[in-house]
Each structure stands twice: as structure tokens, then as C-alpha cells.
């Protein structure tokens, strides 16, 4: 009797397993292959800081992905601004691309922005927000993750200890970025000089407790002078560099 009972249990388990496999198989076979591909944002929240980068306008992309398969032709996806949750103004804080494409044979696309750094001084006081949402169209349906918020700012970095108004004029973050970049250029143009300055003051001048007077002539010649010449040709209200010829 025990053998018969064991055989019966085994039979029932096998039958149930086969039924489960059959059910899964038929479910898969019933999948609607005509269903539109889905589209979603790779992230629902993004943050961007201009930081130590040089420049006034910066390209930035929101990435979108396809839930489905590549196609042999470009596909347009729909997107729109969530106006009541967006604090940035187009033309003042950003420009938005006008085409939104998943390229042929790809499953990734992008929403492209150009972020403006210096058109609104308020950007140094608090972040601005752009919120976008995807919209269903003939090519794509919506799935989870159809909204994305981009927060960006240019919080003013504090005036460094080595800043000298006699040499650089009134402090501004934009000019400080340029001073750093001309200084870092010495690594290529005058590597031995750069190595000597780094040893004494640090790569980011973090060891300089005041203007690096030991290297004043080099700074005036290779850092301040090219910056001054640039802003003579490209004046900016945030920059008032003294004439380096008056410094020695």
C-alpha cells in the first residue's frame, strides 16, 4: 500500500508539473507580438553642477530607453514639458532640441539640452529644474518611468585664499575658472615650471595661503596676461582684470 501511495503521489506531481509547463508555454505563445514597444527614462532624477568646467554653455542629455527590440528605421518618441514643476526658463537657462529620435537599429535615444551658465545670476543662488514627461504616440507606449527631473545649478565657489585683487581684480567664479585653466595649461606648455609650482603650492594651489609671490613673474606672464588679453577681446561684466603691465 505504501508503494502504491508513493507511486500515486509521484504521478500527481508529474502531471501538475506538466500542466504548469503547458500553461507557461501557452501563455508565451499567446503574447501579442503586435504590441507597441515601450519607452522610459533611464533615470527619474538627474543633477548637474557646472563646477570647475570652463565655458558658458554646456550640452546635457536625458537618456531614454526602449522596452522592446531595435527596428530598421528611425522612430520618433513623444515628449513634453511638465510646466507646473519646471522653474527654468527656455532661452534664459536652457535650449531644448526639437527632434526626439530612437535611431535605426538602436534602443537608446536622448533629449538634448544646452544649459546656460551666466545669463541669469540667480543660478548661483539656487538650483533650477526642468521636468519632462514622455507621451504615447504611434511608435511607443508608456511604461513605468515616464517622467524625469533635471536639477542644475552653479553654486558660487568660495573665494580662494590665494586670490589677490591687485592681480586678478574683484573675485568671480568665472574668472577663477579661467585662471585655473591657464595655470593648468602650463603642464603642457612649460612642464618643468608647472612641476615646480605644484611642488610648492599644489596642483590646485591648495597649499597657497596667499598669492604665490615666489612665482609672481611666471603667473603674470603665463596666467594673468593671456586671461587679460582674452577679456580685452571678450569683455564680461563679471570680469575686471587689471592690466598686467602695471603689476611689476
C-alpha positions as CSV (number, residue, x, y, z in Angstrom):
1,X,0.0,0.0,0.0
2,X,2.8,2.4,0.9
3,X,4.4,1.7,-2.6
4,X,1.1,2.4,-4.3
5,X,0.6,5.6,-2.4
6,X,4.1,6.8,-3.2
7,X,3.6,6.0,-6.9
8,X,0.3,7.9,-6.9
9,X,1.9,11.0,-5.3
10,X,4.7,10.9,-7.8
11,X,2.2,10.6,-10.7
12,X,0.2,13.6,-9.4
13,X,3.4,15.8,-9.0
14,X,4.5,14.9,-12.6
15,X,1.1,15.7,-14.0
16,X,0.9,19.1,-12.2
17,X,4.4,20.0,-13.4
18,X,3.5,19.2,-17.0
19,X,0.3,21.3,-16.6
20,X,2.4,24.1,-15.3
21,X,4.8,23.8,-18.2
22,X,2.0,23.7,-20.7
23,X,0.4,26.7,-19.1
24,X,3.6,28.7,-19.3
25,X,4.1,27.6,-22.9
26,X,0.6,28.6,-24.0
27,X,0.9,31.9,-22.1
28,X,4.1,32.6,-24.1
29,X,2.5,31.6,-27.3
30,X,-0.4,34.0,-26.6
31,X,1.9,37.0,-26.3
32,X,0.8,39.9,-28.5
33,X,3.7,40.4,-30.9
34,X,1.9,43.4,-32.4
35,X,2.1,45.3,-29.0
36,X,3.9,48.6,-29.4
37,X,7.4,48.9,-27.8
38,X,7.5,50.7,-24.5
39,X,9.7,53.7,-23.8
40,X,11.0,55.0,-20.5
41,X,13.6,57.3,-18.9
42,X,16.9,55.7,-17.8
43,X,16.6,57.7,-14.6
44,X,13.8,59.7,-13.0
45,X,16.1,62.3,-11.4
46,X,19.3,64.0,-12.6
47,X,21.6,66.6,-11.0
48,X,24.1,68.7,-12.8
49,X,26.7,71.1,-11.4
50,X,28.8,73.4,-13.7
51,X,31.6,73.2,-11.1
52,X,35.2,73.7,-12.3
53,X,34.4,73.4,-16.0
54,X,35.4,76.2,-18.3
55,X,32.7,77.7,-20.6
56,X,29.3,79.4,-20.6
57,X,27.1,76.8,-22.4
58,X,27.1,73.1,-21.8
59,X,25.4,70.2,-23.6
60,X,23.4,67.8,-21.4
61,X,21.3,64.8,-22.4
62,X,18.4,62.9,-20.7
63,X,18.6,59.3,-21.8
64,X,15.5,57.3,-22.9
65,X,15.4,53.5,-23.5
66,X,13.1,51.2,-25.4
67,X,11.4,48.3,-23.9
68,X,11.3,46.2,-27.0
69,X,13.5,45.5,-30.0
70,X,15.5,47.6,-32.4
71,X,13.9,48.5,-35.7
72,X,15.5,49.1,-39.1
73,X,14.2,52.8,-39.2
74,X,14.3,55.9,-37.1
75,X,11.4,56.2,-34.6
76,X,10.1,59.4,-33.2
77,X,9.2,59.4,-29.5
78,X,6.9,62.0,-27.9
79,X,7.9,64.3,-25.1
80,X,6.6,67.4,-23.4
81,X,7.5,69.8,-20.6
82,X,5.8,69.4,-17.2
83,X,5.3,73.2,-16.9
84,X,4.0,73.4,-13.3
85,X,7.1,71.6,-12.0
86,X,9.6,73.4,-14.2
87,X,11.3,76.5,-12.8
88,X,13.9,77.0,-15.5
89,X,13.0,79.2,-18.5
90,X,13.8,78.3,-22.0
91,X,16.1,80.8,-23.7
92,X,17.4,82.1,-20.3
93,X,18.5,78.9,-18.6
94,X,18.4,76.3,-21.4
95,X,17.7,75.5,-25.0
96,X,15.9,72.3,-25.9
97,X,16.4,70.1,-29.0
98,X,13.5,70.0,-31.4
99,X,13.8,66.3,-32.6
100,X,13.4,63.2,-30.4
101,X,14.6,60.1,-32.2
102,X,15.4,56.5,-31.4
103,X,17.9,55.9,-34.3
104,X,17.5,52.9,-36.6
105,X,18.9,49.6,-35.1
106,X,19.1,51.3,-31.6
107,X,17.1,51.1,-28.4
108,X,18.5,54.2,-26.8
109,X,17.7,57.9,-27.6
110,X,18.1,61.2,-25.9
111,X,16.6,64.6,-25.1
112,X,19.3,67.1,-25.7
113,X,19.7,70.4,-23.8
114,X,22.1,73.3,-23.9
115,X,22.4,74.7,-20.3
116,X,23.2,78.4,-20.0
117,X,25.6,79.2,-17.1
118,X,25.8,83.0,-17.0
119,X,22.6,84.5,-18.4
120,X,20.8,84.5,-15.0
121,X,22.9,85.4,-11.9
122,X,20.3,83.7,-9.8
123,X,21.7,80.3,-10.8
124,X,24.5,80.8,-8.3
125,X,21.9,81.2,-5.5
126,X,19.6,78.2,-6.0
127,X,19.1,75.3,-8.5
128,X,16.7,75.4,-11.4
129,X,14.5,72.4,-12.5
130,X,13.5,71.1,-15.9
131,X,10.9,68.3,-15.8
132,X,10.0,66.3,-18.9
133,X,7.5,63.5,-19.5
134,X,7.2,61.0,-22.3
135,X,4.0,60.9,-24.4
136,X,2.5,57.9,-26.2
137,X,2.5,58.0,-30.0
138,X,2.2,55.7,-32.9
139,X,5.6,54.1,-32.2
140,X,5.7,53.8,-28.5
141,X,3.5,53.1,-25.5
142,X,4.3,54.3,-22.0
143,X,5.6,52.1,-19.3
144,X,6.9,52.9,-15.8
145,X,9.5,55.6,-15.6
146,X,7.9,58.1,-18.0
147,X,9.0,61.3,-16.1
148,X,12.4,62.7,-15.5
149,X,13.5,65.8,-13.5
150,X,16.8,67.6,-14.2
151,X,18.1,69.9,-11.5
152,X,21.1,72.1,-12.2
153,X,22.9,75.0,-10.6
154,X,26.2,76.9,-10.4
155,X,26.5,77.5,-6.7
156,X,29.3,80.1,-6.3
157,X,32.5,78.5,-5.1
158,X,34.1,80.5,-2.2
159,X,36.9,82.9,-2.9
160,X,40.2,81.0,-2.6
161,X,42.9,82.2,-0.1
162,X,45.3,82.9,-3.0
163,X,43.0,85.4,-4.7
164,X,44.6,88.8,-4.9
165,X,42.5,91.7,-6.1
166,X,45.7,93.5,-7.1
167,X,46.5,90.8,-9.6
168,X,43.0,89.5,-10.5
169,X,40.6,92.3,-9.7
170,X,37.2,91.6,-8.0
171,X,36.5,87.9,-7.4
172,X,34.2,86.0,-9.7
173,X,33.9,82.2,-10.1
174,X,34.0,82.5,-13.9
175,X,37.4,84.3,-13.8
176,X,38.7,81.9,-11.2
177,X,37.9,79.0,-13.6
178,X,39.9,80.8,-16.4
179,X,42.8,81.4,-14.0
180,X,42.9,77.7,-13.1
181,X,42.7,76.6,-16.7
182,X,45.6,78.9,-17.8
183,X,47.6,77.7,-14.8
184,X,46.9,74.0,-15.7
185,X,47.9,74.7,-19.3
186,X,51.5,75.1,-18.0
187,X,51.6,71.3,-17.5
188,X,51.8,71.1,-21.3
189,X,53.5,74.3,-22.3
190,X,56.0,74.6,-19.5
191,X,56.1,71.3,-17.7
192,X,59.2,72.0,-15.6
193,X,57.8,75.3,-14.3
194,X,54.4,73.6,-13.6
195,X,56.1,70.8,-11.7
196,X,58.0,73.4,-9.6
197,X,54.8,75.4,-8.8
198,X,52.9,72.2,-8.0
199,X,55.6,71.1,-5.6
200,X,55.4,74.4,-3.7
201,X,51.7,75.3,-4.0
202,X,49.8,72.2,-5.1
203,X,48.1,71.2,-8.3
204,X,45.0,73.2,-7.3
205,X,47.0,75.8,-5.4
206,X,45.6,74.3,-2.2
207,X,48.9,74.9,-0.4
208,X,48.9,78.6,-1.3
209,X,47.9,80.7,1.7
210,X,48.2,83.9,-0.3
211,X,49.1,84.9,-3.8
212,X,52.1,82.8,-4.9
213,X,54.6,85.6,-4.9
214,X,57.6,83.2,-5.3
215,X,56.2,82.6,-8.8
216,X,54.7,86.1,-9.4
217,X,56.6,86.8,-12.7
218,X,55.5,83.4,-14.1
219,X,51.9,83.9,-13.1
220,X,51.8,87.4,-14.6
221,X,53.4,86.2,-17.9
222,X,51.7,82.8,-18.4
223,X,48.4,83.1,-16.5
224,X,47.2,86.6,-15.9
225,X,48.4,88.1,-19.3
226,X,46.6,85.6,-21.5
227,X,43.4,85.9,-19.4
228,X,43.7,89.7,-19.7
229,X,44.1,89.6,-23.4
230,X,41.1,87.2,-23.8
231,X,38.8,89.5,-21.8
232,X,40.0,92.6,-23.7
233,X,38.6,90.8,-26.8
234,X,35.6,89.3,-25.0
235,X,34.5,91.7,-22.2
236,X,32.3,90.3,-19.5
237,X,30.5,92.3,-16.7
238,X,31.8,89.8,-14.1
239,X,35.5,90.3,-15.0
240,X,37.6,93.4,-14.4
241,X,41.2,92.2,-14.7
242,X,44.0,94.8,-14.0
243,X,46.4,95.4,-16.8
244,X,49.3,93.0,-16.1
245,X,51.8,95.6,-17.4
246,X,51.1,97.6,-14.2
247,X,51.8,94.8,-11.8
248,X,55.6,94.8,-11.8
